[in-house]
Amino acid sequence: MTKIELLEKQIADLDYDSFAQLREWFLEFDQAIWDKKLESDSNTGKLDFLINTALSEYQAGETIDL
């Protein structure tokens, strides 16, 4: 049995309250990982193309005021 299969079985065996607690923890954990990845990508310039695209569209008059 792989680690994932073992985790799946253990999760399936949780009672409702324990599962809810795990779900909350996992969502926070996942969001923290996403935030770190986004910050890292931003700091290394991997997202600069988004800024450049937005500026180009703005300068070309292709945007609208919100």
PDB file with SEQRES, HELIX, SHEET and CRYST1 records, atoms N, CA, C and O in Angstrom:
SEQRES   1 A   66  MET THR LYS ILE GLU LEU LEU GLU LYS GLN ILE ALA ASP          
SEQRES   2 A   66  LEU ASP TYR ASP SER PHE ALA GLN LEU ARG GLU TRP PHE          
SEQRES   3 A   66  LEU GLU PHE ASP GLN ALA ILE TRP ASP LYS LYS LEU GLU          
SEQRES   4 A   66  SER ASP SER ASN THR GLY LYS LEU ASP PHE LEU ILE ASN          
SEQRES   5 A   66  THR ALA LEU SER GLU TYR GLN ALA GLY GLU THR ILE ASP          
SEQRES   6 A   66  LEU                                                          
HELIX    1 AA1 LYS A    3  ALA A   12  1                                  10    
HELIX    2 AA2 TYR A   16  ASN A   43  1                                  28    
HELIX    3 AA3 ASP A   48  GLN A   59  1                                  12    
CRYST1    1.000    1.000    1.000  90.00  90.00  90.00 P 1           1          
ATOM      1  N   MET A   1       0.857  -1.181   0.000  1.00  0.00           N  
ATOM      2  CA  MET A   1       0.000   0.000   0.000  1.00  0.00           C  
ATOM      3  C   MET A   1       0.901   1.242   0.000  1.00  0.00           C  
ATOM      4  O   MET A   1       1.827   1.344   0.805  1.00  0.00           O  
ATOM      5  N   THR A   2       0.623   2.180  -0.907  1.00  0.00           N  
ATOM      6  CA  THR A   2       1.412   3.404  -0.980  1.00  0.00           C  
ATOM      7  C   THR A   2       1.022   4.344   0.161  1.00  0.00           C  
ATOM      8  O   THR A   2       0.004   4.153   0.825  1.00  0.00           O  
ATOM      9  N   LYS A   3       1.855   5.360   0.369  1.00  0.00           N  
ATOM     10  CA  LYS A   3       1.540   6.351   1.402  1.00  0.00           C  
ATOM     11  C   LYS A   3       0.205   7.029   1.130  1.00  0.00           C  
ATOM     12  O   LYS A   3      -0.579   7.270   2.049  1.00  0.00           O  
ATOM     13  N   ILE A   4      -0.047   7.335  -0.137  1.00  0.00           N  
ATOM     14  CA  ILE A   4      -1.304   8.001  -0.500  1.00  0.00           C  
ATOM     15  C   ILE A   4      -2.490   7.089  -0.215  1.00  0.00           C  
ATOM     16  O   ILE A   4      -3.496   7.531   0.340  1.00  0.00           O  
ATOM     17  N   GLU A   5      -2.377   5.833  -0.588  1.00  0.00           N  
ATOM     18  CA  GLU A   5      -3.469   4.896  -0.325  1.00  0.00           C  
ATOM     19  C   GLU A   5      -3.730   4.754   1.176  1.00  0.00           C  
ATOM     20  O   GLU A   5      -4.878   4.671   1.612  1.00  0.00           O  
ATOM     21  N   LEU A   6      -2.645   4.726   1.958  1.00  0.00           N  
ATOM     22  CA  LEU A   6      -2.788   4.644   3.410  1.00  0.00           C  
ATOM     23  C   LEU A   6      -3.490   5.887   3.956  1.00  0.00           C  
ATOM     24  O   LEU A   6      -4.386   5.787   4.795  1.00  0.00           O  
ATOM     25  N   LEU A   7      -3.072   7.063   3.470  1.00  0.00           N  
ATOM     26  CA  LEU A   7      -3.722   8.310   3.900  1.00  0.00           C  
ATOM     27  C   LEU A   7      -5.196   8.326   3.514  1.00  0.00           C  
ATOM     28  O   LEU A   7      -6.045   8.732   4.307  1.00  0.00           O  
ATOM     29  N   GLU A   8      -5.498   7.885   2.295  1.00  0.00           N  
ATOM     30  CA  GLU A   8      -6.897   7.854   1.845  1.00  0.00           C  
ATOM     31  C   GLU A   8      -7.746   6.988   2.767  1.00  0.00           C  
ATOM     32  O   GLU A   8      -8.859   7.362   3.137  1.00  0.00           O  
ATOM     33  N   LYS A   9      -7.211   5.829   3.134  1.00  0.00           N  
ATOM     34  CA  LYS A   9      -7.949   4.932   4.022  1.00  0.00           C  
ATOM     35  C   LYS A   9      -8.133   5.569   5.403  1.00  0.00           C  
ATOM     36  O   LYS A   9      -9.217   5.509   5.984  1.00  0.00           O  
ATOM     37  N   GLN A  10      -7.066   6.175   5.916  1.00  0.00           N  
ATOM     38  CA  GLN A  10      -7.156   6.801   7.234  1.00  0.00           C  
ATOM     39  C   GLN A  10      -8.157   7.961   7.216  1.00  0.00           C  
ATOM     40  O   GLN A  10      -8.913   8.148   8.170  1.00  0.00           O  
ATOM     41  N   ILE A  11      -8.158   8.723   6.148  1.00  0.00           N  
ATOM     42  CA  ILE A  11      -9.095   9.848   6.037  1.00  0.00           C  
ATOM     43  C   ILE A  11     -10.528   9.326   5.942  1.00  0.00           C  
ATOM     44  O   ILE A  11     -11.434   9.866   6.577  1.00  0.00           O  
ATOM     45  N   ALA A  12     -10.726   8.283   5.155  1.00  0.00           N  
ATOM     46  CA  ALA A  12     -12.068   7.714   5.013  1.00  0.00           C  
ATOM     47  C   ALA A  12     -12.603   7.182   6.342  1.00  0.00           C  
ATOM     48  O   ALA A  12     -13.815   7.133   6.549  1.00  0.00           O  
ATOM     49  N   ASP A  13     -11.714   6.792   7.227  1.00  0.00           N  
ATOM     50  CA  ASP A  13     -12.117   6.253   8.527  1.00  0.00           C  
ATOM     51  C   ASP A  13     -12.378   7.327   9.589  1.00  0.00           C  
ATOM     52  O   ASP A  13     -12.820   7.006  10.692  1.00  0.00           O  
ATOM     53  N   LEU A  14     -12.113   8.579   9.273  1.00  0.00           N  
ATOM     54  CA  LEU A  14     -12.310   9.653  10.256  1.00  0.00           C  
ATOM     55  C   LEU A  14     -13.793   9.900  10.517  1.00  0.00           C  
ATOM     56  O   LEU A  14     -14.627   9.745   9.626  1.00  0.00           O  
ATOM     57  N   ASP A  15     -14.104  10.283  11.743  1.00  0.00           N  
ATOM     58  CA  ASP A  15     -15.474  10.712  12.027  1.00  0.00           C  
ATOM     59  C   ASP A  15     -15.662  12.120  11.458  1.00  0.00           C  
ATOM     60  O   ASP A  15     -14.698  12.771  11.055  1.00  0.00           O  
ATOM     61  N   TYR A  16     -16.901  12.575  11.431  1.00  0.00           N  
ATOM     62  CA  TYR A  16     -17.226  13.843  10.778  1.00  0.00           C  
ATOM     63  C   TYR A  16     -16.432  15.020  11.358  1.00  0.00           C  
ATOM     64  O   TYR A  16     -15.875  15.820  10.606  1.00  0.00           O  
ATOM     65  N   ASP A  17     -16.379  15.128  12.682  1.00  0.00           N  
ATOM     66  CA  ASP A  17     -15.687  16.255  13.306  1.00  0.00           C  
ATOM     67  C   ASP A  17     -14.185  16.237  13.019  1.00  0.00           C  
ATOM     68  O   ASP A  17     -13.584  17.281  12.766  1.00  0.00           O  
ATOM     69  N   SER A  18     -13.593  15.064  13.059  1.00  0.00           N  
ATOM     70  CA  SER A  18     -12.160  14.948  12.750  1.00  0.00           C  
ATOM     71  C   SER A  18     -11.893  15.298  11.294  1.00  0.00           C  
ATOM     72  O   SER A  18     -10.905  15.960  10.976  1.00  0.00           O  
ATOM     73  N   PHE A  19     -12.790  14.845  10.405  1.00  0.00           N  
ATOM     74  CA  PHE A  19     -12.629  15.176   8.995  1.00  0.00           C  
ATOM     75  C   PHE A  19     -12.748  16.678   8.769  1.00  0.00           C  
ATOM     76  O   PHE A  19     -11.987  17.251   7.989  1.00  0.00           O  
ATOM     77  N   ALA A  20     -13.690  17.314   9.441  1.00  0.00           N  
ATOM     78  CA  ALA A  20     -13.854  18.767   9.308  1.00  0.00           C  
ATOM     79  C   ALA A  20     -12.595  19.484   9.781  1.00  0.00           C  
ATOM     80  O   ALA A  20     -12.166  20.462   9.168  1.00  0.00           O  
ATOM     81  N   GLN A  21     -12.013  19.008  10.852  1.00  0.00           N  
ATOM     82  CA  GLN A  21     -10.782  19.598  11.378  1.00  0.00           C  
ATOM     83  C   GLN A  21      -9.639  19.422  10.371  1.00  0.00           C  
ATOM     84  O   GLN A  21      -8.873  20.354  10.124  1.00  0.00           O  
ATOM     85  N   LEU A  22      -9.532  18.235   9.801  1.00  0.00           N  
ATOM     86  CA  LEU A  22      -8.500  17.973   8.796  1.00  0.00           C  
ATOM     87  C   LEU A  22      -8.696  18.859   7.574  1.00  0.00           C  
ATOM     88  O   LEU A  22      -7.734  19.411   7.039  1.00  0.00           O  
ATOM     89  N   ARG A  23      -9.943  18.993   7.133  1.00  0.00           N  
ATOM     90  CA  ARG A  23     -10.249  19.818   5.962  1.00  0.00           C  
ATOM     91  C   ARG A  23      -9.816  21.261   6.197  1.00  0.00           C  
ATOM     92  O   ARG A  23      -9.204  21.873   5.322  1.00  0.00           O  
ATOM     93  N   GLU A  24     -10.125  21.805   7.356  1.00  0.00           N  
ATOM     94  CA  GLU A  24      -9.718  23.192   7.685  1.00  0.00           C  
ATOM     95  C   GLU A  24      -8.204  23.322   7.670  1.00  0.00           C  
ATOM     96  O   GLU A  24      -7.658  24.264   7.096  1.00  0.00           O  
ATOM     97  N   TRP A  25      -7.524  22.361   8.309  1.00  0.00           N  
ATOM     98  CA  TRP A  25      -6.063  22.396   8.352  1.00  0.00           C  
ATOM     99  C   TRP A  25      -5.496  22.334   6.937  1.00  0.00           C  
ATOM    100  O   TRP A  25      -4.590  23.093   6.592  1.00  0.00           O  
ATOM    101  N   PHE A  26      -6.036  21.423   6.115  1.00  0.00           N  
ATOM    102  CA  PHE A  26      -5.508  21.244   4.777  1.00  0.00           C  
ATOM    103  C   PHE A  26      -5.709  22.489   3.921  1.00  0.00           C  
ATOM    104  O   PHE A  26      -4.811  22.876   3.173  1.00  0.00           O  
ATOM    105  N   LEU A  27      -6.868  23.116   4.019  1.00  0.00           N  
ATOM    106  CA  LEU A  27      -7.120  24.335   3.247  1.00  0.00           C  
ATOM    107  C   LEU A  27      -6.127  25.434   3.624  1.00  0.00           C  
ATOM    108  O   LEU A  27      -5.586  26.108   2.748  1.00  0.00           O  
ATOM    109  N   GLU A  28      -5.888  25.615   4.910  1.00  0.00           N  
ATOM    110  CA  GLU A  28      -4.915  26.619   5.359  1.00  0.00           C  
ATOM    111  C   GLU A  28      -3.511  26.261   4.898  1.00  0.00           C  
ATOM    112  O   GLU A  28      -2.756  27.132   4.464  1.00  0.00           O  
ATOM    113  N   PHE A  29      -3.161  24.989   4.990  1.00  0.00           N  
ATOM    114  CA  PHE A  29      -1.851  24.510   4.555  1.00  0.00           C  
ATOM    115  C   PHE A  29      -1.665  24.747   3.064  1.00  0.00           C  
ATOM    116  O   PHE A  29      -0.627  25.255   2.639  1.00  0.00           O  
ATOM    117  N   ASP A  30      -2.660  24.383   2.273  1.00  0.00           N  
ATOM    118  CA  ASP A  30      -2.609  24.550   0.825  1.00  0.00           C  
ATOM    119  C   ASP A  30      -2.494  26.030   0.443  1.00  0.00           C  
ATOM    120  O   ASP A  30      -1.719  26.379  -0.447  1.00  0.00           O  
ATOM    121  N   GLN A  31      -3.248  26.886   1.101  1.00  0.00           N  
ATOM    122  CA  GLN A  31      -3.191  28.322   0.813  1.00  0.00           C  
ATOM    123  C   GLN A  31      -1.833  28.907   1.174  1.00  0.00           C  
ATOM    124  O   GLN A  31      -1.331  29.781   0.467  1.00  0.00           O  
ATOM    125  N   ALA A  32      -1.234  28.441   2.259  1.00  0.00           N  
ATOM    126  CA  ALA A  32       0.094  28.929   2.649  1.00  0.00           C  
ATOM    127  C   ALA A  32       1.140  28.537   1.608  1.00  0.00           C  
ATOM    128  O   ALA A  32       2.019  29.332   1.273  1.00  0.00           O  
ATOM    129  N   ILE A  33       1.041  27.310   1.099  1.00  0.00           N  
ATOM    130  CA  ILE A  33       1.972  26.872   0.050  1.00  0.00           C  
ATOM    131  C   ILE A  33       1.784  27.711  -1.210  1.00  0.00           C  
ATOM    132  O   ILE A  33       2.758  28.129  -1.835  1.00  0.00           O  
ATOM    133  N   TRP A  34       0.520  27.955  -1.580  1.00  0.00           N  
ATOM    134  CA  TRP A  34       0.223  28.770  -2.762  1.00  0.00           C  
ATOM    135  C   TRP A  34       0.787  30.178  -2.595  1.00  0.00           C  
ATOM    136  O   TRP A  34       1.392  30.717  -3.522  1.00  0.00           O  
ATOM    137  N   ASP A  35       0.595  30.773  -1.428  1.00  0.00           N  
ATOM    138  CA  ASP A  35       1.100  32.126  -1.172  1.00  0.00           C  
ATOM    139  C   ASP A  35       2.622  32.179  -1.308  1.00  0.00           C  
ATOM    140  O   ASP A  35       3.156  33.115  -1.903  1.00  0.00           O  
ATOM    141  N   LYS A  36       3.327  31.177  -0.761  1.00  0.00           N  
ATOM    142  CA  LYS A  36       4.790  31.142  -0.867  1.00  0.00           C  
ATOM    143  C   LYS A  36       5.230  31.010  -2.309  1.00  0.00           C  
ATOM    144  O   LYS A  36       6.180  31.667  -2.736  1.00  0.00           O  
ATOM    145  N   LYS A  37       4.539  30.156  -3.069  1.00  0.00           N  
ATOM    146  CA  LYS A  37       4.880  29.961  -4.485  1.00  0.00           C  
ATOM    147  C   LYS A  37       4.637  31.241  -5.282  1.00  0.00           C  
ATOM    148  O   LYS A  37       5.465  31.628  -6.107  1.00  0.00           O  
ATOM    149  N   LEU A  38       3.515  31.890  -5.039  1.00  0.00           N  
ATOM    150  CA  LEU A  38       3.198  33.138  -5.735  1.00  0.00           C  
ATOM    151  C   LEU A  38       4.227  34.216  -5.401  1.00  0.00           C  
ATOM    152  O   LEU A  38       4.681  34.938  -6.289  1.00  0.00           O  
ATOM    153  N   GLU A  39       4.595  34.327  -4.130  1.00  0.00           N  
ATOM    154  CA  GLU A  39       5.602  35.309  -3.721  1.00  0.00           C  
ATOM    155  C   GLU A  39       6.945  35.011  -4.377  1.00  0.00           C  
ATOM    156  O   GLU A  39       7.622  35.921  -4.854  1.00  0.00           O  
ATOM    157  N   SER A  40       7.327  33.751  -4.401  1.00  0.00           N  
ATOM    158  CA  SER A  40       8.587  33.354  -5.019  1.00  0.00           C  
ATOM    159  C   SER A  40       8.584  33.670  -6.514  1.00  0.00           C  
ATOM    160  O   SER A  40       9.549  34.226  -7.038  1.00  0.00           O  
ATOM    161  N   ASP A  41       7.504  33.314  -7.190  1.00  0.00           N  
ATOM    162  CA  ASP A  41       7.400  33.593  -8.625  1.00  0.00           C  
ATOM    163  C   ASP A  41       7.435  35.093  -8.898  1.00  0.00           C  
ATOM    164  O   ASP A  41       8.039  35.538  -9.874  1.00  0.00           O  
ATOM    165  N   SER A  42       6.795  35.857  -8.044  1.00  0.00           N  
ATOM    166  CA  SER A  42       6.794  37.307  -8.206  1.00  0.00           C  
ATOM    167  C   SER A  42       8.195  37.882  -8.008  1.00  0.00           C  
ATOM    168  O   SER A  42       8.643  38.729  -8.781  1.00  0.00           O  
ATOM    169  N   ASN A  43       8.876  37.416  -6.971  1.00  0.00           N  
ATOM    170  CA  ASN A  43      10.218  37.921  -6.668  1.00  0.00           C  
ATOM    171  C   ASN A  43      11.245  37.550  -7.720  1.00  0.00           C  
ATOM    172  O   ASN A  43      12.224  38.273  -7.904  1.00  0.00           O  
ATOM    173  N   THR A  44      11.046  36.443  -8.411  1.00  0.00           N  
ATOM    174  CA  THR A  44      12.007  36.016  -9.429  1.00  0.00           C  
ATOM    175  C   THR A  44      11.639  36.508 -10.833  1.00  0.00           C  
ATOM    176  O   THR A  44      12.333  36.199 -11.802  1.00  0.00           O  
ATOM    177  N   GLY A  45      10.549  37.273 -10.939  1.00  0.00           N  
ATOM    178  CA  GLY A  45      10.177  37.853 -12.226  1.00  0.00           C  
ATOM    179  C   GLY A  45       9.335  36.958 -13.115  1.00  0.00           C  
ATOM    180  O   GLY A  45       9.061  37.312 -14.262  1.00  0.00           O  
ATOM    181  N   LYS A  46       8.917  35.803 -12.608  1.00  0.00           N  
ATOM    182  CA  LYS A  46       8.140  34.887 -13.439  1.00  0.00           C  
ATOM    183  C   LYS A  46       6.760  35.437 -13.786  1.00  0.00           C  
ATOM    184  O   LYS A  46       6.115  34.943 -14.710  1.00  0.00           O  
ATOM    185  N   LEU A  47       6.303  36.448 -13.061  1.00  0.00           N  
ATOM    186  CA  LEU A  47       4.978  37.011 -13.326  1.00  0.00           C  
ATOM    187  C   LEU A  47       5.045  38.372 -14.018  1.00  0.00           C  
ATOM    188  O   LEU A  47       4.020  39.017 -14.240  1.00  0.00           O  
ATOM    189  N   ASP A  48       6.248  38.796 -14.351  1.00  0.00           N  
ATOM    190  CA  ASP A  48       6.410  40.099 -14.998  1.00  0.00           C  
ATOM    191  C   ASP A  48       5.626  40.191 -16.305  1.00  0.00           C  
ATOM    192  O   ASP A  48       5.172  41.271 -16.684  1.00  0.00           O  
ATOM    193  N   PHE A  49       5.468  39.070 -16.988  1.00  0.00           N  
ATOM    194  CA  PHE A  49       4.730  39.096 -18.254  1.00  0.00           C  
ATOM    195  C   PHE A  49       3.290  39.573 -18.041  1.00  0.00           C  
ATOM    196  O   PHE A  49       2.700  40.185 -18.930  1.00  0.00           O  
ATOM    197  N   LEU A  50       2.730  39.292 -16.866  1.00  0.00           N  
ATOM    198  CA  LEU A  50       1.362  39.758 -16.577  1.00  0.00           C  
ATOM    199  C   LEU A  50       1.319  41.280 -16.462  1.00  0.00           C  
ATOM    200  O   LEU A  50       0.415  41.933 -16.983  1.00  0.00           O  
ATOM    201  N   ILE A  51       2.307  41.824 -15.775  1.00  0.00           N  
ATOM    202  CA  ILE A  51       2.385  43.285 -15.639  1.00  0.00           C  
ATOM    203  C   ILE A  51       2.595  43.912 -17.012  1.00  0.00           C  
ATOM    204  O   ILE A  51       1.930  44.887 -17.364  1.00  0.00           O  
ATOM    205  N   ASN A  52       3.514  43.354 -17.782  1.00  0.00           N  
ATOM    206  CA  ASN A  52       3.814  43.904 -19.102  1.00  0.00           C  
ATOM    207  C   ASN A  52       2.608  43.836 -20.041  1.00  0.00           C  
ATOM    208  O   ASN A  52       2.357  44.770 -20.802  1.00  0.00           O  
ATOM    209  N   THR A  53       1.878  42.748 -19.986  1.00  0.00           N  
ATOM    210  CA  THR A  53       0.674  42.612 -20.805  1.00  0.00           C  
ATOM    211  C   THR A  53      -0.364  43.650 -20.409  1.00  0.00           C  
ATOM    212  O   THR A  53      -0.962  44.295 -21.271  1.00  0.00           O  
ATOM    213  N   ALA A  54      -0.578  43.812 -19.119  1.00  0.00           N  
ATOM    214  CA  ALA A  54      -1.568  44.778 -18.642  1.00  0.00           C  
ATOM    215  C   ALA A  54      -1.166  46.199 -19.037  1.00  0.00           C  
ATOM    216  O   ALA A  54      -2.008  46.984 -19.473  1.00  0.00           O  
ATOM    217  N   LEU A  55       0.108  46.527 -18.887  1.00  0.00           N  
ATOM    218  CA  LEU A  55       0.569  47.874 -19.269  1.00  0.00           C  
ATOM    219  C   LEU A  55       0.418  48.099 -20.772  1.00  0.00           C  
ATOM    220  O   LEU A  55       0.014  49.181 -21.199  1.00  0.00           O  
ATOM    221  N   SER A  56       0.736  47.099 -21.563  1.00  0.00           N  
ATOM    222  CA  SER A  56       0.598  47.230 -23.016  1.00  0.00           C  
ATOM    223  C   SER A  56      -0.853  47.452 -23.414  1.00  0.00           C  
ATOM    224  O   SER A  56      -1.149  48.294 -24.261  1.00  0.00           O  
ATOM    225  N   GLU A  57      -1.754  46.695 -22.802  1.00  0.00           N  
ATOM    226  CA  GLU A  57      -3.176  46.859 -23.100  1.00  0.00           C  
ATOM    227  C   GLU A  57      -3.672  48.232 -22.655  1.00  0.00           C  
ATOM    228  O   GLU A  57      -4.480  48.853 -23.346  1.00  0.00           O  
ATOM    229  N   TYR A  58      -3.199  48.700 -21.521  1.00  0.00           N  
ATOM    230  CA  TYR A  58      -3.596  50.025 -21.029  1.00  0.00           C  
ATOM    231  C   TYR A  58      -3.103  51.112 -21.985  1.00  0.00           C  
ATOM    232  O   TYR A  58      -3.855  52.013 -22.355  1.00  0.00           O  
ATOM    233  N   GLN A  59      -1.845  51.017 -22.376  1.00  0.00           N  
ATOM    234  CA  GLN A  59      -1.266  52.029 -23.261  1.00  0.00           C  
ATOM    235  C   GLN A  59      -1.893  52.006 -24.634  1.00  0.00           C  
ATOM    236  O   GLN A  59      -1.920  53.030 -25.317  1.00  0.00           O  
ATOM    237  N   ALA A  60      -2.401  50.854 -25.055  1.00  0.00           N  
ATOM    238  CA  ALA A  60      -3.059  50.747 -26.361  1.00  0.00           C  
ATOM    239  C   ALA A  60      -4.538  51.125 -26.281  1.00  0.00           C  
ATOM    240  O   ALA A  60      -5.251  51.067 -27.282  1.00  0.00           O  
ATOM    241  N   GLY A  61      -4.989  51.507 -25.105  1.00  0.00           N  
ATOM    242  CA  GLY A  61      -6.381  51.900 -24.938  1.00  0.00           C  
ATOM    243  C   GLY A  61      -7.343  50.727 -24.948  1.00  0.00           C  
ATOM    244  O   GLY A  61      -8.519  50.892 -25.271  1.00  0.00           O  
ATOM    245  N   GLU A  62      -6.867  49.569 -24.606  1.00  0.00           N  
ATOM    246  CA  GLU A  62      -7.698  48.364 -24.666  1.00  0.00           C  
ATOM    247  C   GLU A  62      -8.305  48.003 -23.300  1.00  0.00           C  
ATOM    248  O   GLU A  62      -8.789  46.886 -23.113  1.00  0.00           O  
ATOM    249  N   THR A  63      -8.279  48.919 -22.376  1.00  0.00           N  
ATOM    250  CA  THR A  63      -8.833  48.646 -21.053  1.00  0.00           C  
ATOM    251  C   THR A  63     -10.047  49.524 -20.811  1.00  0.00           C  
ATOM    252  O   THR A  63     -10.279  50.499 -21.527  1.00  0.00           O  
ATOM    253  N   ILE A  64     -10.818  49.167 -19.793  1.00  0.00           N  
ATOM    254  CA  ILE A  64     -11.970  49.989 -19.420  1.00  0.00           C  
ATOM    255  C   ILE A  64     -11.873  50.311 -17.930  1.00  0.00           C  
ATOM    256  O   ILE A  64     -11.313  49.536 -17.154  1.00  0.00           O  
ATOM    257  N   ASP A  65     -12.407  51.429 -17.550  1.00  0.00           N  
ATOM    258  CA  ASP A  65     -12.448  51.801 -16.144  1.00  0.00           C  
ATOM    259  C   ASP A  65     -13.468  50.929 -15.426  1.00  0.00           C  
ATOM    260  O   ASP A  65     -14.538  50.628 -15.956  1.00  0.00           O  
ATOM    261  N   LEU A  66     -13.120  50.541 -14.236  1.00  0.00           N  
ATOM    262  CA  LEU A  66     -14.046  49.739 -13.446  1.00  0.00           C  
ATOM    263  C   LEU A  66     -14.875  50.608 -12.528  1.00  0.00           C  
ATOM    264  O   LEU A  66     -15.712  50.097 -11.784  1.00  0.00           O  
TER     265      LEU A  66                                                      
END                                                                             
